Amino acid sequence: MNLFGFGKKDEDELTHEEMLSKLVSSGKHNEIQQKAYQAIQRNLEAQPGFAHPYEAEIQVDCLKTDSKITDFHTKKLKDCLSDAQYLSVLLDAGLKTELHKSTPVSLEHDLKSVIGQYQGDANRIKSELSEAIQALKIFKGANGIQRPADYPYSQSNTMFLIAAFAIGEAIANSIFLKWQNSGLMSLALALGIALINVVGNVMLGIRYRDKNHIVNKTAISGQRNFIYSVLLILTLNTAIALYRAYVIDFEIDGKFLFESLILFAIGILLGILSFREGYKMDDEYPGYGPLDRKVKEIEKQLEEIRVQYSGYANNLIEAGMSNLDRIDQRILTTSASFQAKLPEMAAEIENWSHNRSSLISAYEELIHVFRVVYIANVPTNSNKYPKTLTPLPSNSQLEIAKKQITQYLKRRDKLDRDITVLRNQVLDAKKILSDWLKSNEGQKLIDWPT
């Protein structure tokens, strides 16, 4: 134990070299001699045919050193052996396990698992789409429509401009009207008239599309909406113009007449634009636009599922291909590492064996020192004492490592050929996977939902 940095190292702190040096030191020899004299002094005799109990203590000390030596060399061999063992497993067992993730069977299973998550929604949407397409087909056939639906103004900003001008006109009208009403009442009245002018004409414009209907009665009814719009525009704007004149007791001067005519013209224009916008915001044939849009909206829902699934599918395919590239690259790197580190591994085994031999020699020497002192001073026990010493137990880890290195050295001569075989297996797996992805079965899964 160290005290404030002084004193001897603990045994656990010693390196294997220090422990081995300690075993062969003169100090250790003196210690063993002392133990022999202590055994004599205490009358600790050996049993006939068995080694003295103190020899077991010597063996324990040596085994501790052996354990330290083993730890040191196995750590140094660990990195070298990991590549070699991986390569050995591949050479002995083949690539079946490694390639499993990239086989068509595995990829098909994964894709079907993802499909299962979306199958319910996809089936429902496809059913709705089929019904919507059928309804559109019947509608087009019944009404003699062969062209695609056209509603270019459905996303137009024109209505916002109309609303802005309507609000402006309402504010201007409220300025006139507030001479006979409160400001809030004037504004509410002006906004109400503007709202009727815009919304009413938009609705009439929508109904005016009925003029294009194949049924003559419906077409005539639709044409009337143009007349209704003209009447609404003229009635509203004439009424508001007369009311503006009324609030000033018809004391009309040039300025009032000019401003009133401007507001009247704006009101007429807003009515016309609102009617046109109502007519143009959907397909000219009544009822065609909503049916066509419903089909497109459902198709969009199905496309969203397709895009999400496609992302998962592409990731799975990419992972499968990347796995093959990773395996191929690892085969190359581990084989190169194996060949480069094999001499280092052989040298490490040689050093380990040398340390083991030194340990055995030290062990035998210490046993000899003990026996010399003990037998020399207790000659009556010389016949009882075994002639051979108890051998130090073999190091199984060293023996396994030796066998591994021997196998690796034998395999090195044909390693290049074996690596080529492994890489060809990877190439074959790539071709099999690629062919499956191009097959009808593979394309059906990749393009789902169709």
C-alpha positions, -999 to +999 in steps of 0.1 A: +000+000+000+012+035-008+011+061+020+013+097+007+031+085-024+057+064-005+061+027-001+057-002-023+031-007-050+000-028-044+002-061-062-027-051-085-007-021-096+023-041-108+027-049-145+031-085-157+068-078-163+073-064-128+055-095-113+076-118-134+108-101-124+098-103-088+094-141-090+129-146-103+145-120-079+169-129-051+144-113-027+117-139-037+142-167-033+151-155+002+114-153+010+109-189-001+138-201+019+124-183+049+090-200+044+108-234+043+125-227+076+091-215+091+075-248+079+103-267+097+100-246+128+062-252+130+066-289+123+044-285+092+053-318+075+043-329+041+019-359+038+035-390+021+032-387-016+020-351-016+037-318-020+041-295+009+012-271+015+036-241+011+042-252-025+005-244-032+012-208-020+041-206-045+017-219-072-009-193-063+016-165-066+027-178-100-010-181-112-016-145-102+013-135-125+000-158-152-033-141-150-016-107-153+004-119-183-028-133-199-047-100-195-019-080-210-016-102-242-053-108-247-059-070-247-031-065-273-046-093-294-082-082-290-082-056-319-063-079-342-084-109-334-117-091-339-111-086-376-096-121-380-125-137-362-151-118-382-134-129-414-131-164-402-168-166-395-176-153-430-152-178-445-165-207-425-203-199-424-207-179-455-226-147-460-262-160-455-268-142-422-250-110-433-269-108-466-304-116-452-313-080-447-307-074-484-326-103-499-358-099-518-377-120-492-366-097-464-373-065-484-407-078-495-416-085-459-406-050-448-425-033-476-456-054-469-453-044-433-453-007-442-482-013-467-501-028-438-500+005-419-516+024-448-538-003-463-570+007-446-568+044-455-557+035-491-586+011-496-611+036-484-597+064-505-595+042-536-631+032-531-641+068-528-621+077-559-637+049-579-671+062-570-662+098-578-647+088-612-678+068-620-701+097-610-680+121-632-680+096-661-718+093-659-722+131-657-700+137-687-718+110-707-753+123-698-744+159-707-723+152-738-691+166-723-658+154-738-635+182-728-616+185-694-631+207-668-619+243-669-620+266-638-590+289-641-604+316-619-612+294-590-581+305-572-582+341-585-576+372-563-602+392-583-628+388-555-604+404-530-600+434-554-638+436-558-643+435-520-617+463-516-634+486-541-668+477-526-656+488-491-641+520-507-674+527-524-693+521-491-671+545-472-677+572-499-714+566-498-715+567-460-699+602-462-729+614-482-755+595-461-742+607-427-757+642-433-791+627-424-780+597-403-754+590-376-720+580-388-724+544-378-758+540-394-745+556-426-716+532-428-738+502-420-763+512-447-736+518-473-719+485-465-751+466-467-759+480-502-724+472-514-726+437-500-760+431-517-745+444-550-714+422-548-728+390-533-761+392-552-743+395-585-718+367-577-747+344-570-765+354-601-733+349-621-731+314-607-767+306-616-761+321-651-739+291-659-772+271-662-776+287-697-750+261-709-771+232-697-781+205-722-817+207-710-834+236-727-857+245-698-827+248-674-808+268-700-836+293-704-838+296-666-801+303-665-803+330-692-828+349-671-802+355-644-784+379-667-816+401-667-819+397-630-784+409-626-790+440-648-821+448-628-803+444-595-773+465-605-795+493-619-820+492-591-795+493-563-772+519-577-801+541-589-817+539-555-785+548-536-780+577-561-815+591-555-811+587-518-778+606-519-798+634-537-826+631-512-804+637-482-794+671-496-830+680-506-821+676-543-799+707-541-776+694-568-746+713-579-718+704-603-695+689-576-723+667-562-733+656-597-697+647-606-691+627-574-725+610-575-719+599-611-685+585-602-700+565-573-729+554-596-703+542-622-683+524-596-714+506-583-723+495-618-688+483-625-686+464-592-719+447-601-707+437-635-674+424-623-691+405-595-715+388-620-686+379-643-665+366-614-694+344-602-697+330-637-660+324-642-650+310-609-660+275-620-664+255-652-690+270-675-711+239-675-732+237-643-722+210-619-691+198-639-665+217-618-675+203-584-675+167-597-641+171-613-626+188-583-639+160-560-620+135-582-588+156-580-591+161-543-594+124-537-565+117-561-545+142-541-552+123-509-541+090-525-510+107-538-501+119-503-502+083-491-482+073-521-455+099-514-453+089-477-451+052-485-426+059-513-403+076-488-404+045-465-399+022-495-369+041-508-353+041-474-357+004-471-343-002-506-314+022-499-307+004-466-307-030-484-283-017-511-261+001-485-259-031-465-244-049-494-219-021-500-210-021-463-205-059-463-183-057-494-162-028-479-158-046-446-146-078-463-119-057-480-109-038-449-109-068-426-089-089-450-064-062-455-062-057-417-059-094-412-030-098-435-013-067-422-017-077-385-010-114-388+027-111-383+020-088-353-004-114-339+022-142-344+048-121-327+024-114-298+017-151-293+055-157-294+060-131-266+031-146-246+046-181-250+080-167-239+065-151-208+047-183-200+079-203-203+097-178-181+069-181-155+071-219-156+109-217-151+104-193-122+078-216-106+101-246-109+130-227-095+110-215-065+098-250-058+134-263-060+146-236-036+119-246-011+126-283-014+163-279-011+160-261+022+132-282+035+146-317+027+181-307+037+169-298+072+143-326+076+161-356+060+136-380+075+110-367+051+131-371+020+116-405+012+081-393+018+084-363-006+073-367-042+101-368-067+082-347-093+067-313-087+030-304-092+029-288-127+016-253-131-019-255-147-019-249-184-032-216-198-063-225-219-065-190-234-029-192-246-036-226-262-067-213-279-049-183-293-020-205-305-045-227-324-062-197-339-030-182-351-020-216-366-053-217-385-049-182-396-014-188-409-026-218-428-055-199-443-034-169-454-021-187-485-056-191-499-071-160-484-072-140-517-092-167-534-116-170-504-121-132-504-129-132-541-155-159-534-171-138-507-172-107-528-187-126-557-215-137-533-221-100-525-222-092-562-246-120-568-268-107-540-268-072-556-279-086-589-306-107-574-319-077-555-317-054-585-335-079-607-362-083-581-367-045-579-372-044-617-395-074-617-433-071-619-436-082-583-411-057-571-425-028-591-459-036-578-448-032-542-426-001-550-454+017-569-481+009-543-508+021-541-518+018-577 
